[in-house]
Amino acid sequence: MTKTLLGKLAPERVKSLDIERPPQDLIEGFKALGDATGIVSDVMDNLGIIGTLPGSLLKPTIAGATIVGPALTLRNTVMSGHPTDNAKAYRNGMAEIEAHNIAETGDVLVIEGVPGLSNMGGISAQVAKRQGEIGAIVSGGVRDLAHSRRVGFPVWATEVSPITGKWRIETIEINGPVQIEGIRVNPGDVVVADDTGVCFIPRERAREVLELSRKRAAAEDARCEAIDRGVPIRDLPSAT
């Protein structure tokens, strides 16, 4: 399918129309781990990979939601001019619609946003859901939680704010590197998110992280099974 832009953003600000996505078997492998961020975070620690943020910082809007997918990245900044003047002139600088337009099924929208304002609302969430995106991670505010919950589109965000970003935010880049609370995320990196937090796994290290996560998950399953069987504490399998 040929992808074309909608004209909401200068073409040079869209670094790629088609990101390099991880193989589907790798995505399915992380999904099979279940609520995986704890295990994945431990493995990333062992490998020296910095990429985990807690759920107390990136708060999930839908309890129990778990997503795994490649990052489709977007960067916002504060728009010049006074919001009242921008509103009167209908200067809307937000352009996440361009990201939705080039998204593919299974993508996770990752937004380096502006604090105190909404970087994504309910209609945007509904469009994202329709386009096949499975969730969004937002460093900054979001709004219309009832709307995004109603359409079943989970969002992990640092803030919630009813204040619109339309007259206050300008989208300056799509599919370039973003900074999410101090962590660099590149397009195509693997995002694993659940109630506990969010892990950003560099795409080139994802296979290694998955294999070690599988081993750790198996060891934890064996330990839990031994607990259920009543094995004395002193005889429980050691934690990995």
Disulfide bonds with the S-S distance in Angstrom:
none
